[in-house]
Amino acid sequence: MKYSHVPKGTCSVRIDFEVDDEGIVHNTQFVGGCSGNTKAVSALVEGMAAKEAVTRLEGIPCRGDTSCPDQFAKALKKVLAKKDVL
C-alpha cells in the first residue's frame, strides 16, 4: 500500500513510500532534503522489513532532535501500528 508522510523539523517536505502486506518497505522517495542522504536512505531501506528500518533509523538527529531518517521511522511506526505488526 502507498503512503505519504509530511515530516516536521526537517528539510524534506514529504516522504512517499510503500509497505507491502508482509511489512516490507518499497519505493521510498523523499521530496526535498539533502539529495545524497535521502537517496541513500531510500536505497538502504528498499526491501527491508519496516520494523528493522524503524530500529535502525529512529532517533537519528540532524537539525535539532530529528532528521529525515527519524521522520521516516515515525511514519513507518504509524503504518505498522495500523497494520497491527508493531
Secondary structure, 3 states (H helix, E strand, C coil): CEEEECCCCCCEEEEEEEECCCCEEEEEEEEECCHHHHHHHHHHHCCCEHHHHHHHHCCCCCECCECHHHHHHHHHHHHHHHHCCC
